[in-house]
Amino acid sequence: MRINNINYLLLLMLTIMAGACSKQKTPEESPATVMLFNALEDGITIRANLSGQHPIQYNTALLLPPRNHTKIHSKQAVQPFAFYASADTMPKDAPVWTGDLPLPRGNIYSLFLYGNQQQAETLLLEEKLLGFSKDSVTYLRFANMSNGQPVSVNIQGKPHGSLINQLNYKTASAFIPLPADKTVVEYVFEVHDAVTEALLVTYTASDVGDYSDLNNYLHRSLTLVLTGKRGGAGDNQLQLTGFNHYN
């Protein structure tokens, strides 16, 4: 009798585990994940309408300040997007950008909204994010959303263009693996005009090799986005802004 009870319990546990496994979502059933980055000029804050209808519910619509990112999940095979300047959400107002984007379920994307309010554009990238490696590395990518000439990128102290020789407007580089072990204190990246080699902006990635807290670099994929205008000031000053694809 005792053996029968044990067999019954084992069978019950296996049944529960099988049921739990059968309920796990496949990639086709999971929503598409989209990291949206607002790279618009002039410090425009946007409201995102994902319903395909207008007017939007102003108080509850997704709000995204300039040079910021947010994560969106979509279960629609073709997702409607409409981005409005935060002050322009009435029925008479036209969106800054509107369009339907195919987003197969289970895939991961980055969507950059760039340009100005009169001529906004988008860049949609399907991502194949790199994960754990036996080496202590981070994966960094650069995106040029600054309305201007091509740029080059190097680590401070290295030759111009030694990291990226040329990155054109409205394009993104591949992810570049860089050491992220305890010997690395920081990286200072320099963005130059690809033609004149004039220094445009720098970005410091700090505590790359600091493992005392949650490390934002080790085995992580990050994108540094160049926004603003050449010679711009205030909201249009050239700037590199980073976002982590896992946050």
C-alpha positions as CSV (number, residue, x, y, z in Angstrom):
1,M,0.0,0.0,0.0
2,R,2.8,2.4,0.8
3,I,4.5,1.7,-2.5
4,N,1.2,2.4,-4.3
5,N,0.8,5.7,-2.5
6,I,4.4,6.7,-3.5
7,N,3.7,5.7,-7.1
8,Y,0.5,7.7,-7.0
9,L,2.2,10.8,-5.7
10,L,5.0,10.5,-8.3
11,L,2.3,10.2,-11.1
12,L,0.5,13.2,-9.7
13,M,3.6,15.3,-9.6
14,L,4.6,14.3,-13.2
15,T,1.0,15.2,-14.4
16,I,1.3,18.7,-12.8
17,M,4.7,19.3,-14.2
18,A,3.5,18.2,-17.7
19,G,0.5,20.5,-17.4
20,A,2.8,23.4,-16.4
21,C,5.1,22.8,-19.3
22,S,2.2,22.6,-21.8
23,K,1.1,26.0,-20.6
24,Q,4.5,27.7,-21.4
25,K,4.2,30.1,-24.2
26,T,6.0,29.4,-27.5
27,P,7.8,32.2,-29.3
28,E,4.9,32.4,-31.7
29,E,2.4,32.9,-28.8
30,S,4.6,35.5,-27.0
31,P,4.1,39.2,-27.8
32,A,6.6,41.1,-29.8
33,T,8.8,43.3,-27.7
34,V,9.6,46.8,-29.0
35,M,12.1,49.2,-27.4
36,L,10.9,52.7,-28.5
37,F,13.4,55.6,-28.4
38,N,12.3,59.2,-28.8
39,A,15.1,60.9,-30.8
40,L,13.0,63.8,-32.1
41,E,14.6,67.3,-32.3
42,D,13.4,70.3,-30.4
43,G,12.7,68.5,-27.1
44,I,9.4,67.1,-28.2
45,T,7.6,64.8,-25.8
46,I,5.4,62.3,-27.5
47,R,2.2,60.5,-26.7
48,A,1.9,57.1,-28.3
49,N,-1.4,55.8,-29.6
50,L,-1.3,52.0,-30.3
51,S,-5.1,51.5,-30.6
52,G,-5.4,52.5,-34.3
53,Q,-8.2,55.0,-33.3
54,H,-8.4,58.7,-32.6
55,P,-8.7,60.7,-30.4
56,I,-6.5,59.1,-27.8
57,Q,-7.2,59.1,-24.1
58,Y,-4.8,61.9,-23.3
59,N,-4.4,61.1,-19.5
60,T,-3.6,57.5,-20.0
61,A,-1.7,57.4,-23.3
62,L,1.9,56.4,-23.1
63,L,4.1,59.4,-22.5
64,L,7.7,59.5,-23.7
65,P,10.0,62.5,-23.0
66,P,12.8,63.4,-25.5
67,R,15.9,61.2,-25.4
68,N,14.1,58.5,-23.4
69,H,13.1,54.9,-24.1
70,T,10.2,52.6,-23.1
71,K,9.3,49.0,-23.8
72,I,6.1,48.1,-25.7
73,H,4.6,44.7,-26.0
74,S,2.4,43.9,-29.1
75,K,0.3,40.9,-29.8
76,Q,-0.8,42.1,-33.2
77,A,0.7,40.8,-36.4
78,V,0.6,44.3,-37.7
79,Q,0.8,47.0,-35.0
80,P,-0.7,50.5,-35.7
81,F,1.5,53.3,-34.3
82,A,0.6,57.0,-34.1
83,F,2.9,59.4,-32.3
84,Y,1.6,62.8,-31.2
85,A,3.4,65.8,-29.8
86,S,2.2,65.8,-26.2
87,A,0.2,69.0,-26.7
88,D,-1.4,67.9,-30.0
89,T,-3.8,65.1,-29.1
90,M,-7.2,66.5,-30.1
91,P,-9.2,65.0,-33.0
92,K,-8.1,67.9,-35.3
93,D,-4.4,67.3,-34.6
94,A,-2.2,65.4,-37.0
95,P,0.3,62.9,-35.6
96,V,4.0,63.5,-35.8
97,W,4.2,60.0,-37.4
98,T,1.7,57.3,-38.1
99,G,2.1,53.9,-39.7
100,D,1.4,50.2,-39.4
101,L,4.5,48.0,-38.7
102,P,4.6,44.2,-39.0
103,L,5.7,42.7,-35.7
104,P,5.7,38.9,-35.7
105,R,5.1,37.5,-32.3
106,G,8.1,36.5,-30.2
107,N,10.5,38.8,-32.0
108,I,12.5,41.7,-30.4
109,Y,12.7,45.1,-32.0
110,S,14.1,48.6,-31.5
111,L,12.1,51.5,-32.9
112,F,13.7,54.9,-33.2
113,L,11.5,58.0,-33.8
114,Y,13.7,60.8,-35.2
115,G,13.7,64.0,-37.2
116,N,11.5,67.0,-36.4
117,Q,7.8,67.5,-35.9
118,Q,7.2,68.3,-39.5
119,Q,9.3,65.5,-41.0
120,A,9.5,62.7,-38.5
121,E,10.7,59.3,-39.5
122,T,11.2,55.9,-37.9
123,L,13.8,53.2,-38.0
124,L,12.7,49.7,-37.0
125,L,15.4,47.1,-36.3
126,E,14.8,43.4,-35.5
127,E,17.2,42.5,-32.8
128,K,19.3,39.3,-32.2
129,L,20.6,40.2,-28.8
130,L,23.8,38.5,-27.7
131,G,23.7,36.8,-24.3
132,F,26.0,35.1,-21.9
133,S,29.6,34.5,-22.9
134,K,32.4,32.6,-21.2
135,D,34.4,35.9,-21.4
136,S,33.6,39.0,-19.4
137,V,32.3,41.2,-22.1
138,T,29.7,43.9,-22.8
139,Y,28.0,44.5,-26.2
140,L,27.7,48.1,-27.3
141,R,26.1,49.6,-30.4
142,F,25.9,53.1,-31.7
143,A,22.9,54.7,-33.5
144,N,23.2,58.0,-35.4
145,M,19.9,59.9,-35.1
146,S,21.6,63.3,-35.4
147,N,20.6,65.2,-38.5
148,G,24.0,65.7,-40.1
149,Q,27.0,64.1,-41.7
150,P,28.4,60.7,-41.0
151,V,30.3,60.2,-37.7
152,S,33.1,58.0,-36.5
153,V,33.6,56.5,-33.0
154,N,36.7,55.6,-31.0
155,I,37.6,55.0,-27.4
156,Q,39.5,57.9,-26.0
157,G,43.2,57.6,-26.7
158,K,42.7,55.4,-29.7
159,P,42.8,56.6,-33.3
160,H,39.8,58.3,-34.9
161,G,37.4,55.7,-36.3
162,S,39.1,52.8,-34.7
163,L,35.8,51.5,-33.2
164,I,33.5,52.6,-36.0
165,N,35.0,54.2,-39.1
166,Q,31.7,55.6,-40.5
167,L,28.2,55.6,-39.2
168,N,25.7,57.3,-41.4
169,Y,22.6,59.3,-40.4
170,K,19.6,57.1,-39.4
171,T,21.6,53.9,-39.2
172,A,22.9,51.8,-36.3
173,S,26.1,49.8,-36.0
174,A,26.4,46.1,-35.1
175,F,26.9,45.2,-31.5
176,I,30.6,45.4,-30.6
177,P,32.0,43.1,-27.9
178,L,34.2,45.0,-25.4
179,P,36.0,43.7,-22.3
180,A,34.0,44.2,-19.1
181,D,36.1,42.5,-16.5
182,K,37.3,43.9,-13.2
183,T,40.3,45.6,-14.8
184,V,38.0,47.9,-16.8
185,V,37.1,51.1,-14.8
186,E,35.3,53.0,-17.6
187,Y,35.1,53.6,-21.3
188,V,35.2,57.1,-22.7
189,F,33.8,57.1,-26.2
190,E,34.4,59.9,-28.6
191,V,32.2,60.8,-31.6
192,H,33.9,62.7,-34.4
193,D,32.8,64.1,-37.7
194,A,33.8,61.3,-40.1
195,V,35.1,63.7,-42.6
196,T,36.8,66.5,-40.7
197,E,37.6,64.4,-37.6
198,A,36.3,67.3,-35.4
199,L,35.3,66.0,-31.9
200,L,31.5,66.3,-31.6
201,V,30.6,64.7,-28.2
202,T,31.9,62.2,-25.6
203,Y,30.2,59.6,-23.5
204,T,31.6,58.0,-20.3
205,A,30.5,54.5,-19.4
206,S,31.3,54.2,-15.7
207,D,31.7,51.2,-13.4
208,V,32.0,48.7,-16.3
209,G,34.0,46.3,-14.2
210,D,32.3,46.9,-10.9
211,Y,30.6,43.7,-9.8
212,S,29.7,44.9,-6.3
213,D,26.1,45.8,-7.4
214,L,24.0,44.7,-10.4
215,N,26.2,45.2,-13.4
216,N,24.5,47.0,-16.3
217,Y,27.3,46.1,-18.7
218,L,28.4,42.5,-18.1
219,H,26.8,40.2,-20.8
220,R,24.4,43.0,-21.6
221,S,23.5,44.7,-24.9
222,L,23.4,48.5,-24.9
223,T,22.7,51.1,-27.5
224,L,24.2,54.6,-27.4
225,V,22.1,57.0,-29.5
226,L,23.5,60.2,-30.9
227,T,20.8,62.9,-31.0
228,G,20.7,66.7,-31.6
229,K,22.1,69.0,-34.3
230,R,25.6,70.1,-35.2
231,G,26.1,73.4,-33.4
232,G,22.7,73.0,-31.6
233,A,22.0,74.3,-28.1
234,G,19.5,73.4,-25.4
235,D,17.1,70.7,-26.6
236,N,19.1,70.3,-29.8
237,Q,22.6,70.0,-28.3
238,L,24.5,67.0,-29.5
239,Q,24.2,64.2,-26.9
240,L,24.8,60.4,-26.5
241,T,22.1,58.6,-24.6
242,G,22.4,55.0,-23.6
243,F,19.7,52.4,-23.1
244,N,19.9,48.8,-21.9
245,H,18.0,46.3,-24.0
246,Y,17.1,44.2,-20.9
247,N,15.6,47.1,-18.9
